[in-house]
Amino acid sequence: MLVLSNVSRTFVSKDHTIRALAGVNMEVREEEFICILGPSGCGKTTLLRIIAGLDTPTSGELLLDGTRIERPGQDRGMVFQDYSLCPWRTVIDNIAFGPEVQGVAKKERYESAREYLRLLDLEKFENSYPYELSGGMRQRIAIVRALINNPKLLLMDEPFGALDAQTRNNMQAELLRIWEKKHKTILFVTHSVDEAVYLADRIVVMSARPGTVKEIFTINLPRPRIRTSLESNTIRDRVLKSLGTEIELAASTINKL
């Protein structure tokens, strides 16, 4: 479904030239759940932004269903860590915003928004404002705001990073429930190995900057997964071992800047 071929990105400023990505090659299958891990500064967010069409690669090519990605499009939805909800719009107005921009009739877009609110058991909050909701509830609204546009690909940039541990675990389970119902393809950036092992079909480990694909782990454990099982711990240890050297390299690079 998604093919990345030798994708590189270099940022040039007056004082520095930074190679964020170097020759990233990756294929993603339809309805697959991919988690992307790597040390800070390895280009995970840059890669997600390029796939979203919010940034352009210095070189290389990205194809979504055979069509080259060159700009943002309705076929991709993005969920950010900071929710990015419009504070002046109610919950249901936030969810209905995408279809509104696309010119969908008011009755149809609000019916669809209410369908998603029922999916999340949040119907009674449709007229609330974002500041009245908890962090977990705001992030659920951000997720369905992206899903209501029916994207082929859902891109998630550390969406649960700002949540407390219990809420984060609950949100992971909620996301899997939505994913299994809506059959979307998900690329999910995270710093948490535990989160990746719990969520992903495959984990992509990126190298220290310039980021590239270092190793890919396939997880064949049935869902729902037991976080403390021997199988989960074995995969976690392998991923941590793969990340260990990269984290040391990233720290060394930062110290030299």
N, C-alpha and C positions, 0 to 999 in steps of 0.2 A: 504493500500500500504506500509506504513512504520509503524513499531511497535517497541516501546522502552519499555523494561521491566526491571524495577529496575536498571537503569543505574546509576552508581556511579563513581566518579573519585577523587582520592586523589593524591596530589603531595607531594613527600617527598624529602627534601633537608637536608643538614648538620645541618641547624639551625631551620628549620620549617617543620611542617606537615600541609598541607592545604587541607581540604575537599572542593573541588570545587563543586561537585555534589553529591547528596545523594538520591538514589531511585527515579530517574525520570521515570515516566510512561506516555506514550503518544501514540496516534494513529493518523495517517494522512491518509486521503482518497485521491484517485487519482484525479488530477486536482484541488486540494484544495489550497487555498492561506492562509498560516498560518503566523501570525506575533508573534514573541517572545519578550516579554517585561520583564524588571526586573531591579533592582538597579545595579549600577556598582559593578563588582566583584562577581556577582551571578552565573557565569558560562555559560552565553549565548554563548559566542564564543567557549568555551571549548566544549559545547554540539554540536555546529555546526561542529567543527573539528572532533569530534568522529563520527558523522553521515557521514562526508566526507571520513572517513578512514584515516585522517591525525593524529589522536591520538587514543588511545585504552582505553576503560573503565577499571577501577580497578575491577569492577564487573558488572553483568547485561548483557543483550543481546539486539542487534538491528537486526531487520529483514527487508529487503527490498524485497517485493514480495516473501516472504517466505525464502529468502536466507540470511544467517547471514553476517553482515558487519564486515569485518576484515581488509580491506585494501582499498586504493583508487580504484575507478573504473570508467569506461566510463559512467556508469548509473547515476553518480552524477556529477554535475557541480558546481563550487564554484566561487562566485564573491566577491572580497574583497573591503574594503573601499578605499584602495590606488591604485586602478585600476590594478596594477601589469602588465602593458603592457610592451613589450620589446621595449626600446627606439630606438634601431637600426633597427627595422623593421617598414615598412610602415603600414598604417591602414589595408589594405587588407592582407598583410603578417601576421599581428597579428591575424586576424580573421581566416586565413587558417592554423594557426600553429597546432591546435589540429588534424585535418584530415591529415596534413603532417606527424605528429608523428605516426599516425595510419596506414600510408602507402597508403592513398587514392591518386589516380592518380592526377597529377597536374591540368589537365583541369577540372576534377570533383570538386576538392576542391575550385578552384577559381570561378567556376560557382556558387557554393553554397555560397561562401563568398559574391559575388556580389548580390545574391538574398537577403541576409540579409542587405546589404548596401541599397538596394532599399526599403526594409521594413522600414528603418530608415530615408530614404531620405538623405543619406550621400554619394551617388555615386561619387560626385565630389571631395570627400576627400580621395578616395581610395589610392592615392599615397602620401598622407601627412604623416608626422611623428607625434607621440603622442605629442611632445612639441609644435607643431603648432596648437593644438586643445584646446578648452575650457574644463573645468572640466566636464561639462555635456556631451560633445561629447565623451571624453575619457571614461566616465563611460558607455555610450551606447555601445561603442566598446567592453568594457570588458564584458558586458552582452551578446552580440551576439557571442563573442568568446567562451563563455561557452555554448550557445545554439546550435552552429553549430555542436557540438558533439552529439546532439540529446539525452541529458540525460533524464532519467525518473524524476529526482529530481533536482531542481535548489536551491542551498543554497546561501543565500545572507547575508553577515555580514556587517550591517550598510553601505550599498553601497552609500547612498546619504548623509551621515553624514558630509562630508567636503564641501558640496555645499551650495551656498547662498539660501535664502528662495524661491525666484522666480524660480530659476533653479531646486530646489528640488521638488517644486510642479509640474513643467513641466515633470520632470523625473518620478514622481509617475504616472502621466497620461500616459506617454509613456510606462512604464512598464506594466500597466494594458492592454494597447492596444496589446502589444506583447503577454502577457499571454493569452488573449482571442483568439488570432489568432493561437498560437502554442500549447495551451492546456497542459501546463506544470504544475507540482506540485511544489509549491514554499514554502520554509521555509525562512523567512525574519526576521533577528534580527534588532531591532531598539530601540532607547531610546525615540522616539517621540510617544506619545499617539495619537496625531493628525494624524500622518502618518499611524499608525496601524489601526485606525478607518476608515480612507479613503481607505486603501488597502485590509484589511483582510476579509476572510470568518469567521475565528476564531482568537481570540487573546489569547495567552497563557501567563499568568502572572506567573513569577517565584519568589520564595522567596529569601530573602537575604541568603548569603553563610552560609552553603552549599546549593546550589540551588536545588530546586525541584519544581514541578508544584503545584502552590498554587491555581490557579483559571483559568478557561477557559470561555471566553465570545464568544458567537455565534452572528454574525452580519448578520441580514437578510435584510439589506437595499439594494435596487436596485442600480445598477451602471449606469451612473456616480453619485457619491454621492455629496451632497451639504455639504461642510465642516461646515457651520454655521447653519444647520437645527436643529430643536428641537430634532429630533431623534438622530442625530450625537452627539449633546451636552449631551444628556442623557446617551448615552453609554460612552462618554468620562469621564463624572463625575463618573460613576460606576468603570471604570478602574482606574482612579486616586485615588479613595477611596481605592481600593484594593492595589494599589502600595504604598500608603502613609505610612503605618506602616512598609513596607519592606524597604523603603528608610531610615527611621529613624533607623531601625535595622542595615542596612549596614553602615551608618555613625558611629554608636556606635561601630561596629566591627572594622572599620578602625582606629578609635581613640585609640583602645586598642592595636593595633599592634605596 
